Amino acid sequence: MSSTDSAHAACENCDTALQGHYCHRCGQSAHNPLKHVGHAIEEVFESFWHLDGRIFRTLRDLWVPGRIALNYLKGRRVGYVQPLRLFVILTLFTFFIGKLFVHVGDINVGGSSGSAYARATTVKQVEAARAAQLALINQQQANSPATGNAGFAMARAAVNATAAQRKAELTGTGKQTATTEHGTFFSHNVNGKPWNADTNPIVVAGWPRFANTWLNKRLDNGNANIQRMGGKTDLYMQAILTALPGALFFLMPVFALVLRIAYVPRQTGYLEHLVVALYSHCWLMMVLLATFLVAGINSAIASPTFAAVSQWLYALLWLAVPVYLLWMQQRVYGGNKALTVIRYLAIGGVYLFLVSFVVMYAALAGISA
């Protein structure tokens, strides 16, 4: 369509008379990509490079502590991807890579006839088997720092539960059941009788019926999943990595509130603190993404030399995190440096507590999904 044709045509979106290639009312192009292959290709590449340029610029400035947050708060926003959108993109991509590349070996804690526990005939042998499996878990955790602690904690719980059950069998104080073969997610008594999601559920006073039903269903799912996963540490890890993004979305506004309280004398609004929180976590996602990639490469090439180098890379990446965040906080908020450090330590303490809570929630949510 030529400029002359455009001047006499109407916009297909809002029927406004066109005065050029773009509608001055809604901004839609006069070119119809569904009718012209050349226009379709042009539109795809134009949209791609426009978005790509903003992403590259945003990611480049993200590596400089505080630069992107400071520019955004000062109104220089057009060249950057919006903080919430960037956080969503990085979070989903990071955990997708994590699930794809990060895997840990399985620990056999089952009660099958061939397992160490089934072969144990004394309490001493059970304790020896338990110590060996816990040592193997510790070794796997040391070789997989990128995967966090939650999955390994669940594996240790399964080991301890299975060992306890086998000792109970040997001493005559308990009987092996399908529920305790790999440990349980929840097995407490309710009203003096064993809990059952259908016949003897937990009823929390004051909760609506659907909430109590949901709680008991999640606990029942947890028990079923523990039996399905058994000692397969990687299944625990994958479940946790699936649940973590949602937990981090919950953490974001809470962390912004912590910043608001820490800087309550300032006139900075909550949404401005939310921008700082979002870009801070975008940096954390970048570090976590790099960690997952290093872990994936390390697993793929299985080189002792790169394994040694990767340990240094992990250390450098995660030592850079507190330095970056402190530098960012000082650059964005300014003020006395000593007071900034005090605020930083206080915020960091609260944040570590929140992260621990979020990781635990992710572990429980992942196992009981």
Buried (B, 14 or more C-beta within 10 A) or exposed (E): BEEEEBEEBEBEEEEEEBBEEBBEEEEBBBBEBEEEEEBBEBBEEEEEEEEEEBBEBBBEBBEEBBBBBBBBBEEEEEEBBBBBEBBBBBBEEBBBBBBEBBBBEBBBBBBEEEBBBBEBEEBEBBEEBBEEBBEBBEEBBEBBBBBBBBBBBBBBBBBBBBBBBBBBBBEEEBEBEEBBBBBBBBBEEEEEEEBEBEEBBBEEEEEEEEEBBEBBBBBBBBBEBBBEBBBBBBBBBBBBBBBBBBBBBEBBBBBBBBBBEBBEEBEBEEEBBBBBBBBBBBBBBBBBBBBBBBBBBBBEEEEEEBEEEBBEBBEEBBEBBEEBBBBBBBBBBEEEEEEBEEBBEEBBEBBEEBBEBBBEBBBBBBBBE
